[in-house]
Structures are given as structure tokens and as C-alpha cells.
Amino acid sequence: MYGWIWRHLPGNAWVRAAISLLMILAAVYLLFQYIFPWAEPLLPFNDVTVDNNSGLGAVGGVAVVR
């Protein structure tokens, strides 16, 4: 796939490298500005199952479930 993109870009190697860098930067920008914020509520990273009021106690340095 990358070879196909490289062959279809105009210019010599330096121009192709610059265009490739711009395409990578544009893809990263789109991911951080639009895709990741859209997907964040759908991902379970903030679904914690342990908190301070979970009923765990420490006895002799060992966690005990009550």
C-alpha cells in the first residue's frame, strides 16, 4: 500500500518525502481532533471497578475482602 502511494505522488524523492510527511501529519491531526474524541465515550477506560469505598480493608499489609 505504501509503495502504491509513493509511486503515485508527484515529484522527485524530496518532494514525495515532504508530501508524505504532510499526509502523515494530516492523518494524526484528524485522529486527535475528530476520531479519538468521538470514540472516547465508547471505550471502557473510565469504567473502574475498584475505588476507595469498595469494602476492602488492610490487615497486616494484606488486602482483605469483606
N, C-alpha and C positions, 0 to 999 in steps of 0.2 A: 504494500500500500504506500509506504513512504517513498519507494522508488518511483512509483507511478506519479505521485505528487511532484517529486523532484524533476522528473522528465518533462512535466507539463508546465513548469514555471518558466517565465521568460528570462532572458539574460544569461550572463556568464555565471561562474560559480559564486562570485562575491555577491552579485545581485540576488541570486537564488538563496544564498545563506541569509541575506538581510530580509527577504520576503518570508523565508521560513521562520525566522526569529519573530517577525511581526505577527505571523499566523499563530505561533505558539503563545505569544503574549495576549493576543485577542482571545484565544481559547481559554486561557487562565482567567482573564478578566470576566468573560461570560460565565464561567463556572462560579467564581466568587461573588459576582454581583446578582446573578439570577438563579442559577441551578441549585447551589448549596442553600441559599435562604429558602427556596421553595421546598426543598427536600428535608430541611431540618425538623419540622414538626412531624414528619412521617417516620423518623428514625428513633429508636428506643434508647438513645444515650442518656436522657434525663430521667428515665424510669428507674429510680433507685429502689432497692428493696430493703436496705438497712439504713436506719437513721438513729438519732440519739434516743428516741423513745421506743425502741424496738423490744424492750424487755430483756436485753442482755445485761448481765452483771459480771463483774470480775471477782473471782475468788482465787487468791494466791497466784495472780498473774494469768489465770486460765479463764477464758470466757465460758460462762455457764448460761444455758438457755433455760428460762423459767417457763 
